[in-house]
């Protein structure tokens, strides 16, 4: 009699396990897509800002990074060491403003660095080599003037809070 009860219990446990696996199957299948939730916005050429774009009721990006597009929808490593605050560009150059938050006992401030990125249309490996900086804002624009006579750039595109950007002062 005991053997029959154990057999029935084992059968019930197996059915319960099958039911649990069946119910958890959608969770396992959706786990394959975790991490693919990013937005991309073209800056110029094959240069994109990749990160978590604005959500409902927000106007700023989270984790905005400047990347080069290898092929449609496939982006390489980030080109800058810090998060992108804003960018100005033309068809030959991108000036990127990055920032890191520095917290002390007395204050919280954003340390800004500027990078001059020469736009290279065909080679992702060259794209990483053509990043100059970090600079302060004035030195970055002086470097741009030395490289080209055409210093006309687009209006700044802000990815983080506009009041946290020095581009509003230009």
N, C-alpha and C positions, 0 to 999 in steps of 0.2 A: 504494500500500500504506500509506503514511504517513497519508493522509487517512482511511482506514478505521479505523486505530488511534486517531486523534484523535477521530473520531466516537464510537467505542466508549467512550473515556475520558470524553468529555463526557456521554454517556448514563449512565455509571456515577456520575459526580459528581451529576447531577440526581437519580438514584435515591437516592443517599446523602443529599442535602439533604432530599428528601421524607421519608425515614426519620427523619432528625434532627428535622424539624418535627413529625412524627407523635409521636415520643417526647417532645418538649418541650411538646406541646399541653396535657397536664394541668397542667404547671407554670404555663403562661401563664394558664390558666383559674382556677387557685387563687389567683393573684396578685391577683385582683379583690377577694378577701376579706381581704387582709392589712390590719390596722388595725381590723377589726370585732370583735376579741377584747377586749371590755370587759364588765364587770359593772356592774349598777345595783342599788342598794338604796334603797327608798323611806324617806325620813326622815319627812316629813309632807306631806300635800297633794300638790302637784306638784313638790316638792323632793326630789332624789335625790342620792345619792353615786354618782359614776361613776368608774370606774378599773379597775385590775386587782385583783380581789378575791382572797381567800385561796385558795391552791392546796393541794394535798395536803401535809399535815404542817405547814402554816403557819396562823397565826391572825390575821395582819394584812394590811391592804390595801397595795398599791403604787400610788402616784400617785392617791390618793383626792381627788376634787374635788367641791365642792358645785355642782350644776347645777339648772336649772329645765327641766321637761319641757314642750315646746311641744305635742306630740301624742304618743300612745303610742309609745315607743321612740325618740323624736327629742328630743335634749337641746340646749340652747343653750350659749353660752359659759359658762365657769366664773364663778361669782359672787365668788369670793375669790381674792386674788393668790397665795396659797401653798397648799401641800398641807394637807388636812384631817387633823388628829390625832384629834379627837373632837368629838361634838356632843351637846347637850342640847336638848330642844324641848318645846313644847306645840302646841296648834292655832293659836296666834297668833304665836309667836316661835321662832327657832332661835338658840341661842348656839353658835357654831362656834369651836373652838380650832384655830389653824393654827400651823405651825412651820417655821422654816428653820434649817438647821445652820450654825453659825459655827465655823470652824476657825482657831485661832491656834497659835502655837508651844507655848504652855503647856497649852492645853485644847481640847476639842471640846464645844460646848454647843448646846442647842436654844433659839433665841429664840422665845418664844411670843407670839402676838397673838390677841386675841379680837374677834369680830365679832358684832353683834346684827343678825339678819335678820328683818324683819317679813314674815310669811307673807302673800302675796297670791295668791289662788286663780286669777285669771283672766288676768293680763297679764304676759307675760315681760319686757317692757320696764320695767314698774314693779318687777318683782322685782329687777332690777339697781340701780334707784334707791333701793330701800328697805334697802340694806345699809349699816349704820353701823359705823364703826371705821376703823382698828384701835384697840383699847383694851387696857389691862392688865386682869387678871381682875376686880379690885375695881371699877374704873370701868364695866366692862361690866355687871355686876350692878346697880350703882347706876342706870345708864341704864334697865335693864329695870324697876326699881322705880318710876322716874319715869313710865314709859309705861303701866304697868298695875299693878293691885293683885294680880292673879293671877300670882305668881312661881313657882308650882309647875311644875317641869319634870320630864321623864322622867329615868330613870337615864342616866348618860352612856353613849353608844355609842362605843366606841373603835375607831379604824380603823388606828392605828399602835400601837406598844408601850404597854401600859397604864402602865408605870412612867415613861413619858415624858410623862405627862399630869398637869396640875394638878387635873383633876376628881376624882382619887382623894383629894384632900385636903379636898374640900367636905363 
